[in-house]
Amino acid sequence: MDLTHILKFLKILSKNNNRDWFEKNKDEYLQAKEEFELFVGKFLVELIKFNPSLNGLNPKKLPFRIYRDVRFSKDKRPYKTNMGAGFSPNGKLVQEPGYYLHIQPGGSFLAGGIYMPDPVNLSKVRQEIDYNGEKLEKILNDKKFKKWFKGFSEFDKLKTVPKGYAKDHPRLDWLKHKTFIVSHEFMDAEVKDKKFLKKLTEISKAMKPLIEYLKEAIA
């Protein structure tokens, strides 16, 4: 299956992000939602083949809600213009390493790692980098990994030296991170392609050593 209808719905929604339009087009949304859940289920089956810790997850509970929380936001648009799903042993990336699929016209991507870990887990990841940085370096420099990823996202990174580490630490650049995520972006044509699932699976396999490294760090 391809995700053409989902991209089309999200593109139209981005131009009509209001409750009146959404209610009038609720059937289109429900169709897109069902198609995304089906795709998430197929992707989950592929992930489980080399990530057995994901076995038992309900694919219908992995997608995130399309409704935005606007209570504390200046942006009052009620709906997200993307569809996303998180894959980790306990569900949607709750303080544990996993994968995240994001489908959005002109902005689709697959990401993996651990997003904004709490202070305890952040400390554990930094400690693992300090003690076992050579292993992480080997993972990030692997040919299969570098085919898809350029390294950790620069999102949410310290400008100063993290407390407890020397300013000349050989892994200082990694230690400054507060989120340990890598991602690969897709053009809409790739998302619509029938081989998209196969490509997602290949990229996820390349990401697995990093996922396992982070799992060990916070265990």
N, C-alpha and C positions, 0 to 999 in steps of 0.2 A: 504494500500500500504506500501511497505517497501523501504528502501533507499539503497539497495544492489548495484544497478547500479551506483549511485552517488559516493559511497565509492570506487568502482572499478575504475571509471574514475579519481577521485582525486588521488588515489594511483599511477596510471600510469602517471598522469600529474606531480606528484612530482619528477618522474625520468626523465621526458622529458620537463622540464620547459623552453621552447624556442618557438619563434614565428613560426618557420617552422613546428615543430611537431603539434602545436596547430592549425594552418591553415589546415593542412592535416587531422586533426581529429575534425574539427569544428562541424560536424554532431553529434559526440558523446557528445561534450560539450553542444550543443543545446538540445539534449535529456535529459541530466542530469539537465540542467537549467530548462527545462519545468517540469521535475519530482519534482524538489525542489520547484518551484513555486506552483505546485499543493498541495504539502505537507504543505507548508506554509499557503495556503488557508484553508486547513482542520484544521490545528492547530489554525488559527485565529478564525474559527467558534467556536471551543471549548473555546477559551479564552473569546470571547464575551459573552458567557453564564454567566460568573461570573465577567466580566469586560466590562460592556456596553459602557464605554468610548472609547473602541476600535472599536465600530460599525462605519461602513462607510469607513474603511481603504481599500485600493486597495492592495490585496496580492501580485500583481506583482511588486509593488513599494517598498515592504518591504525588499527584499533581497539586499545585497550589491553587488557591481560589483566585478567580478573576476579579473579585471585588476588592477595591483598594480601601485601606484604612486611612481615611482623610481627617480623622479627629485632630491630629497635631501637625497637619500639613497645609502649606499655603496653596498647594495644588489640589483643587477640589474635584478634579475629574474622577468620576466614580469607578471607572474600570481600568484594569491593566490592559495594555495593548500587546501583551505577550501571553504565551502559555508556557509554564515551567513545571518541572517535576524533579524531585530529589530522590536519590537512591542510596540508602545507607542501611546497615543492619536493623536499626530501630525506627526506620521510616525516613523522614525528610531532613537528613543532615543535622540531627540534633546533637551538637557537640561531639561529632565523630566524623572521621573521614568518609567520603563517599563521592558520588557523581551528581552532577546537575545538568539537566537538559533544558535549554531555553530556546523557544521558537518564537520568532518575531520578524516581520517583514524588514529586510535590510539589517537585521541584527541578531541572527540566530547563532548559538554557540553551544559547545559542550565543555563543561568545566569539571574539575575534580580536585580533591584535597580537603582541607578543613577551613571553614569560613568563620572568621572572628571567634576563635576559641576563647573560653573564659580564662581568667588569670592563671588558674591552676593548670589547665591544659596547655596554655601558651608557654608557661614556664617549662613544662615537660618537653614540648617540642624543641624549645631553645636548648634545653639540656642535652637532648639527643643530637642536635646539630653540633653542639660543643664537643660531646664525647665521640660521636660517630659521624662526623662530617664527611669523611672519605667515602662512606657508603652512599650518602646523598649526592655527592659530586659525581660518583659513578652512574647513579640513576639519571641525573639531569644531563649527563653527557653521552648517554647511550644513543646509538644511531636511530633506533626505533622511536625513542622518546623525542629526539630533536627533529625528527621528520614532521612532527605535529605541534611541538611546543617550543617557545623561546625562553621559558623559565617562569618563575613566579610572577604573578600579577603585582604591579607596583601599588595597587590599592592598599590604603590603610597601613602605611609604612612609616616608621619612626625616622625623624631627621637627625636624632641624636643617638648616642650609644646606649643600648639597653642596660639598665641597672644590673651590676654584678659582672659585667664583661669588660675586657680591656678594649681601648680604642684602636689597638693594633691587632685585634683578633683576626685570624686568617679567614674566618667565616662571617665577619661582621655584617656584610651586606645581607646575608640570609637572616642573621639574628635580629636585624631591624624590622623584619616583617611581623605584622600582627595577624595577618591572614596568609595562609599557605595554599594558594590556589593557582592552578595552571588552566589554560583554556585554549580552545581552537574555534575560530569563527567559520561560518559557512555562508556562502552566497545563496540567494533564494533558489537559484537553479539547482544547487546541490540538494537542498531540502526537498525539492519537488521530485528529484531523481529517485527511481525505484531502488537504487543501490544505496540509498542514504542510510538505511539500517545497517547494512554491511560495513559502511565506512565508520559509523558510530561505534560499532563493535571493535573494529580494528584500532581505533583511537583509544577506546577504553582499555583494551589490552595493553597498549603502550603506556598507559597511565597507571596500571595496576601496581608496579613496583613502588611508585611514590605513595599510593594509597596504603600499601602494606607498611612502608617505612613510618608513616604518620600514625598508623594503628599501633605499631610497636612502641612508638614514642609516648603515647598517652595511656597505654595499658596499665 
